[in-house]
Amino acid sequence: QLLLPPLFYNKHVIKMEIGKIIQTAECVSVCILVFCAASGVQREQSLLQCIFFSFVSFSLAVFKNPVCKVYRFQTVDSKWMLVREQMEECTLSFSIPKQLLSLYIQEDMMRVQDLRELGELSPHWDNLRKEVMTRYGGIISCYQETLAELDKITGCSFKPSCCKAQKSLEFIPINLHTQRMRVTWGRDKWQLNAIYDIVTVGAPAAHFQGFKCGGLQRLLSRYEAEKKSFSTAYQCIYYSPEHTAKAQEVLSTMSLLQPLITSLADQLLQAAQEHSSPGLRDALKNLSDKVRLPQSLPTPIFTTAFIPLNSCYFCQSSQQLRHTVIYNHTTPVCDCLQPVVMNVPITSFSPGDWREQLCPVVTRLKECVMEVVEKAKRAMTFVLLQEAACSVPQGFLLQQRRDVVFSQALAALACGFVMRLYAGIQDKGFLRQLHLVGLVAQFESLLSTYSEEIGMLEDMEVGISDLQKVMFKITEAKSDELSDLQPLVCGQRDHFAVEVPLPRLVFQTLPEEIKEGKPLQVFPVLFNVGINEQQTIAERFGDISLQERINQKNFEMLEAYYKTLSEKLPLECLPCFQTQTDIKELLETLGQNVVTKKRKNVEILWIAGTICRRLNGIRFTSCKSAKDRTSMSVTLEQCALLRDEHQLSKDFFTPALNCMRREGCRIENVQKNIRCRKYAFNMLQLMAFPKFYRPPEGTYGKVDS
């Protein structure tokens, strides 16, 4: 199998032994020779170069500004391994948030238009509608200003930690970078051995808005409790978040239903004109499937929506009368559609013009669909009006905060998905897992549960959870131009899809299910263990229940993912590791650690990370700014992998760890963020850190982070 990883394109490599740095020559041509030798595949050089540069082209579209360090370490059998560490920025740091902002603006403008189209309302509801529309207008204006500011920024692909509270950059993830460790070994010819990837990013949180009143998890809980009392004051019906989400889903569905059925009806007429009985039957089957769609509409929401609409809130009009006729709370929405489609007597057609005989039926179908869509849209818009009216202004402020946090989280997830896809693009087992089950995305957080950081963790919990409504889709790029290889976001707040375009040569190698556009799912899980001096205070005098709840909940989600995976996929498709511990056994150990009362139990993070890699997952590591604590975690994980998977000599473990922290990519990350090669720790803080999370002498000090 030919392996052509995409991130081996930078022009120079820094080779480093402990205490020694050497500059080497350009490596693009070297890479091709290395992979020829490693794969053992005999191919023509021109074909190899063609595939290789396809990988290079779509890597350059997303990853840029690489920093590379290479080390040589001794193994237990006195041989040597070559370890190549590479850190890169990701263009998705800016492109994903900008696309999301455009979609937010578009969605809110549609909501304002829907409110206008509700028609004439009583004075009470008309005033509330005006207030809600004014709030939407404020959000739209704010997002337009932010988007305009981001459009002015060119050439930048990461947000430094010192800008985390800057308003114009609040949608941008903090210090988003990819970190790749490539391990090779051998004497005369270096052989490819393994690749380990981590995405590092500051915890998704609304730093500009602050944490005085907590983060999203706490604010949303308080808001839902208060909304019930507001609904009485505003003469509204209380709708739970689930009902509101369902109403938004119905609106999205209804907006697609009418053009879809109209198109299928036209196909039916076309088949009739061609006197094609099989064509007629296929078109009718497709139509019958689509007109059953309204049966899934939530009847309780319709009923409660039309109680006010049919009584005192709507002014008397013919529109109200038609509401009552179509929706009498007991008749299914699609009753006027189903008989029209199912009772077309194909066999009784006379030899004349089939199209002429079908036209009246199809016309009635289109009229009925139009009426159903209009009424469903009005009902759900009124549901959302009631929800918005009893949540002014707090609900709108929370939505803005949630938009900010989700934007940061999605940019990080998209970066990790693309990186993982590139690494496994020729791994048949991985691709099978991708379309049959999906990938787990494991977020490791080092935030404390004290002071402002507890608010950051509350934001992060909601942001990571919201990623469950994201699907990915792989498409064939229009061309190999960099602009055509950028991932694209589409959808609305209740459901987003990220399209990842690949060059034609690469796309053609994918399984048919993926090429046909099957939605690919990601399962985000979050584990948090605070390690700093603030966590010491929280453990001794404060409250760590948030951390305990998050870890328990996400352990159960990870366990459920593994159960689904083992039912749908042979475990032989998963990667092989030197450590032979069974995944099931690792999950049991993780579960025990999650419920154990132990201070700064970083084993939770170690085991969760190991399980993620064993499951072909995407690894993320975060702290407040992804700069200091994150650097300690990433370097520790890399050295632990070298020890456990590649027989790093135990005598070299601590020197290797210190070398990476002193001279490696992570100290370069600190330099990029604060213009200083010092981790932002002091001696007193480090005394509270677990032993293996402490940097070497001379690499830390008091700095402005």
KEVO-680121 format. One record per residue (C-alpha): x, y, z. Coordinates in steps of 0.5 Angstrom, whole numbers. Layout:
    xx    yy    zz
     X     Y     Z
...
END
This chain:
    xx    yy    zz
     0     0     0
     3     7    -2
     3    12     3
     4    19     2
     3    23     8
     1    31     6
     5    34    11
    12    33     8
    13    39     4
    16    44     7
    23    46     4
    28    45    10
    28    41    16
    32    42    23
    35    36    25
    37    36    32
    40    31    37
    40    33    44
    44    39    45
    46    39    37
    42    42    31
    44    41    24
    41    45    18
    39    40    12
    37    40     5
    31    41     1
    26    35     3
    21    34    -3
    25    30    -7
    27    26    -1
    20    25     1
    19    21    -6
    25    17    -5
    23    15     2
    16    13     1
    18     9    -5
    23     5    -1
    18     4     5
    12     2     1
    16    -3    -3
    11    -1    -9
    14    -1   -16
    11     5   -20
    13     9   -25
    16    16   -22
    11    20   -26
     5    17   -23
     8    17   -16
    10    25   -17
     3    26   -19
     0    23   -13
     5    26    -9
     3    33   -11
    -4    32   -11
    -3    31    -3
     1    37    -3
    -4    41    -6
   -10    40    -2
    -5    40     4
    -3    47     2
   -10    49     2
   -11    48     9
    -4    48    13
     1    53    13
     7    56    16
    10    49    18
    15    49    24
    19    43    24
    24    39    29
    28    33    28
    31    29    34
    35    22    35
    34    18    41
    36    11    43
    32     5    44
    32     0    49
    36    -5    44
    42     1    43
    39     3    36
    37    10    34
    30    12    32
    29    19    28
    23    23    31
    20    29    27
    16    34    30
    12    39    26
     7    44    28
     3    48    23
    -2    53    23
    -9    52    20
   -13    56    15
   -19    54    18
   -18    58    24
   -21    64    20
   -25    61    14
   -30    57    18
   -32    62    23
   -33    67    17
   -37    62    13
   -41    61    20
   -42    68    21
   -45    69    14
   -50    63    15
   -52    66    22
   -54    73    18
   -57    69    13
   -61    65    18
   -63    71    22
   -65    75    16
   -70    69    14
   -73    69    21
   -74    76    21
   -78    75    14
   -82    69    17
   -84    74    22
   -86    79    17
   -90    74    13
   -94    72    20
   -99    77    17
  -104    82    22
  -103    80    29
  -107    83    35
  -103    89    38
  -100    85    44
   -97    80    39
   -95    86    34
   -91    89    39
   -88    83    41
   -86    81    34
   -83    88    33
   -79    88    39
   -76    81    37
   -75    83    30
   -71    89    33
   -67    84    37
   -65    80    31
   -63    86    27
   -58    88    32
   -55    81    32
   -55    81    24
   -52    88    25
   -47    86    30
   -45    80    26
   -44    84    19
   -39    89    23
   -35    83    25
   -35    79    18
   -33    86    15
   -27    86    20
   -25    79    19
   -25    80    11
   -20    86    12
   -15    81    15
   -11    78    10
    -5    73    11
    -6    71    18
    -8    64    20
    -8    64    27
   -10    68    33
    -5    69    38
    -7    68    46
    -6    75    47
   -12    77    43
   -17    72    46
   -21    78    49
   -21    82    42
   -28    83    40
   -27    83    33
   -24    76    33
   -28    73    38
   -31    68    33
   -24    65    32
   -21    60    36
   -15    61    40
    -8    59    38
   -10    53    33
    -5    49    31
    -4    42    28
     2    38    32
     5    31    28
    10    27    31
    13    22    25
    17    16    28
    22    13    23
    28     8    25
    33     4    21
    40     4    20
    42     5    12
    35     7    10
    30    10    14
    23     6    14
    17    10    16
    14     7    22
     8    11    25
     5    18    25
     1    21    31
    -3    27    31
    -6    32    36
   -10    39    35
    -8    44    40
   -13    50    41
   -15    54    47
   -21    52    50
   -27    55    46
   -30    60    50
   -33    67    50
   -27    71    53
   -30    78    50
   -36    77    54
   -33    75    60
   -35    70    66
   -37    74    71
   -44    70    71
   -41    63    69
   -41    60    62
   -46    57    58
   -48    51    62
   -50    55    68
   -53    61    64
   -57    56    60
   -60    52    66
   -62    59    69
   -65    61    63
   -69    55    62
   -72    56    69
   -73    63    69
   -77    62    62
   -82    59    65
   -84    65    69
   -83    69    63
   -88    65    59
   -94    67    64
   -92    74    64
   -92    75    56
   -98    70    55
   -94    65    52
   -94    58    52
   -87    55    55
   -83    51    50
   -78    47    52
   -71    47    48
   -73    40    45
   -79    43    42
   -76    50    40
   -71    45    36
   -76    41    33
   -80    47    31
   -73    50    27
   -72    43    24
   -80    43    21
   -78    50    18
   -72    47    15
   -76    41    13
   -82    45    10
   -77    50     6
   -74    44     2
   -81    40     1
   -84    44    -4
   -79    45    -9
   -77    38    -8
   -84    35    -9
   -85    40   -15
   -79    37   -18
   -82    30   -17
   -89    32   -20
   -85    35   -26
   -81    28   -27
   -88    25   -27
   -91    29   -32
   -85    28   -36
   -85    20   -36
   -93    21   -38
   -91    25   -44
   -86    19   -46
   -91    14   -44
   -86    10   -40
   -90     6   -35
   -84     4   -31
   -82    11   -30
   -89    13   -28
   -88     8   -22
   -82    10   -20
   -84    17   -20
   -90    16   -16
   -86    12   -11
   -81    17   -10
   -87    22    -9
   -91    18    -4
   -84    17     0
   -84    25     0
   -91    26     2
   -91    22     8
   -85    27    11
   -90    31    14
   -93    26    18
   -87    26    22
   -89    33    24
   -90    34    32
   -97    34    33
   -97    37    40
   -93    43    38
   -98    44    32
  -104    44    37
  -101    49    42
   -99    53    36
  -106    54    34
  -109    55    40
  -107    62    40
  -107    63    33
  -114    61    32
  -117    64    38
  -115    71    41
  -108    73    38
  -110    73    30
  -114    78    28
  -120    76    24
  -119    74    17
  -119    69    11
  -112    66    13
  -115    64    20
  -121    61    17
  -116    57    13
  -112    55    19
  -118    52    22
  -120    48    16
  -113    45    15
  -111    44    22
  -117    42    27
  -111    39    31
  -113    32    30
  -113    31    22
  -105    29    20
  -102    34    16
  -101    30    10
  -108    27     9
  -109    32     3
  -103    29     0
  -103    22     1
  -109    20    -3
  -107    24    -9
  -101    21   -10
  -103    14    -8
  -109    13   -12
  -107    15   -19
  -109     9   -24
  -104     8   -28
  -107     1   -31
  -113     5   -33
  -110    10   -37
  -113    11   -44
  -108    10   -50
  -109    18   -51
  -105    23   -48
  -102    21   -41
  -100    27   -39
  -106    31   -40
  -110    26   -36
  -105    27   -30
  -104    34   -30
  -111    36   -26
  -108    31   -21
  -101    34   -21
  -104    41   -20
  -108    39   -14
  -102    36   -11
   -98    42   -12
  -103    47    -9
  -104    42    -3
   -97    42    -2
   -96    50    -2
  -102    50     3
   -99    45     8
   -92    48     7
   -95    55     8
   -99    53    14
   -93    49    17
   -89    55    16
   -93    60    20
   -95    55    26
   -87    54    27
   -86    61    26
   -91    63    31
   -88    58    36
   -81    61    35
   -84    68    36
   -87    66    43
   -80    63    45
   -77    69    43
   -82    74    46
   -81    71    53
   -73    70    52
   -72    78    51
   -66    80    52
   -63    74    55
   -64    69    50
   -61    73    45
   -55    74    49
   -54    67    50
   -55    65    43
   -50    70    41
   -45    67    46
   -47    60    44
   -45    62    37
   -38    65    39
   -37    58    42
   -39    54    37
   -35    57    32
   -29    56    35
   -31    49    37
   -33    48    29
   -26    51    27
   -22    46    31
   -26    40    29
   -26    41    22
   -18    42    22
   -18    35    26
   -22    32    21
   -19    34    15
   -12    32    18
   -14    25    20
   -17    24    13
   -11    26    10
    -7    21    14
   -12    16    13
   -14    17     6
   -11    10     4
   -13     6    10
   -18     2     7
   -20     0    15
   -20     7    17
   -25     9    11
   -30     3    12
   -30     6    19
   -31    13    17
   -37    11    13
   -40     6    17
   -40     9    24
   -36    15    24
   -30    18    28
   -29    19    35
   -27    26    37
   -23    27    44
   -22    33    47
   -17    34    53
   -18    40    57
   -13    42    63
   -18    48    65
   -19    48    73
   -26    48    76
   -24    55    80
   -25    62    78
   -26    64    71
   -24    58    68
   -30    54    71
   -34    59    66
   -29    57    61
   -30    50    62
   -38    51    62
   -37    54    55
   -33    49    53
   -38    43    55
   -44    46    51
   -39    48    45
   -37    41    44
   -44    38    45
   -46    42    40
   -41    39    35
   -46    33    35
   -51    37    30
   -45    37    25
   -44    32    19
   -38    32    14
   -39    30     7
   -33    29     2
   -33    32    -5
   -29    32   -11
   -26    39   -12
   -28    43   -18
   -20    43   -20
   -13    43   -16
   -13    50   -15
   -12    52    -7
   -19    56    -7
   -23    50   -10
   -20    45    -4
   -22    49     2
   -28    46     6
   -34    49     6
   -40    50    11
   -47    50    10
   -54    49    14
   -57    53    20
   -56    53    27
   -60    46    28
   -56    42    23
   -49    44    20
   -45    40    14
   -38    41    13
   -36    39     5
   -29    37     5
   -27    37    -3
   -21    33    -5
   -17    33   -12
   -20    28   -17
   -14    23   -17
   -15    22    -9
   -23    23    -9
   -23    17   -14
   -19    12    -9
   -25    13    -4
   -30     8    -3
   -37     8    -7
   -41    10     0
   -36    16     1
   -36    18    -6
   -44    18    -7
   -44    23    -1
   -46    19     5
   -46    24    11
   -40    22    16
   -41    23    23
   -37    25    29
   -38    23    36
   -35    29    40
   -33    27    48
   -30    32    53
   -25    30    59
   -23    35    64
   -17    34    69
   -15    41    72
    -7    41    74
    -5    48    76
    -5    51    83
   -13    54    82
   -15    46    81
   -11    45    88
   -16    51    91
   -22    48    88
   -20    41    90
   -19    43    98
   -24    48    99
   -29    49    92
   -33    45    88
   -31    40    83
   -37    37    81
   -37    40    74
   -31    36    72
   -34    30    75
   -40    30    72
   -37    32    65
   -32    26    65
   -38    21    67
   -42    23    62
   -37    23    56
   -34    16    59
   -41    14    58
   -42    17    51
   -35    14    49
   -37     7    52
   -43     7    47
   -39     9    41
   -35     3    42
   -41    -1    43
   -43     1    36
   -37     0    33
   -36    -7    35
   -43    -9    33
   -42    -6    26
   -34    -6    24
   -29   -12    25
   -24   -10    30
   -18   -12    25
   -20    -5    22
   -17    -1    28
   -10     0    28
    -5    -4    31
     0    -2    37
     5    -5    41
     2    -5    47
    -3   -10    47
    -8    -8    52
   -15    -9    50
   -20    -3    48
   -25    -6    53
   -20    -7    59
   -18     0    57
   -25     3    58
   -26    -1    64
   -20     2    67
   -22     9    65
   -29     8    68
   -26     6    75
   -21    12    74
   -27    17    73
   -31    15    79
   -25    15    84
   -24    21    88
   -17    22    87
   -14    29    86
   -11    31    79
   -12    24    77
    -9    25    70
    -9    18    68
   -16    20    66
   -13    24    60
    -8    19    59
   -13    13    58
   -18    17    54
   -12    19    49
   -10    12    49
   -17    10    47
   -18    15    42
   -12    13    38
   -14     6    39
   -21     8    36
   -18    11    30
   -20    18    33
   -18    25    33
   -14    28    39
   -15    35    41
   -11    38    47
   -14    45    50
   -12    49    56
   -14    57    57
   -10    59    51
    -7    52    48
     0    55    50
     3    53    57
    -1    47    60
    -2    44    53
     5    44    51
     7    40    57
     1    35    56
     3    35    48
    10    33    50
     9    28    55
     4    25    51
     9    24    45
    15    22    50
    10    17    53
     8    14    46
    16    14    44
    17    10    50
    11     5    50
    11     4    42
    18     5    40
    22     3    46
    25     9    48
    30     8    53
    28     9    60
    35    13    61
    33    18    55
    25    19    57
    27    25    62
    32    28    57
    28    27    51
    22    30    55
    26    36    57
    29    37    50
    22    37    47
    20    43    52
    26    47    51
    28    46    44
    22    43    40
    16    46    37
    12    48    43
    17    53    45
    16    56    38
     9    56    39
    10    60    46
    15    65    42
     9    66    36
     4    68    41
     8    72    46
    14    74    43
    18    71    48
    21    64    49
    18    63    56
    13    58    59
     8    63    63
     9    59    70
    13    61    76
    16    56    81
    10    57    86
     5    55    81
     9    49    79
    10    46    86
     2    45    85
     3    41    78
     4    34    77
    11    32    76
    11    30    69
     8    37    67
    13    41    70
    18    44    64
    26    44    65
    29    50    69
    30    56    65
    24    55    60
    19    59    65
    18    65    68
    13    71    69
    11    73    62
     5    77    60
     1    71    57
END
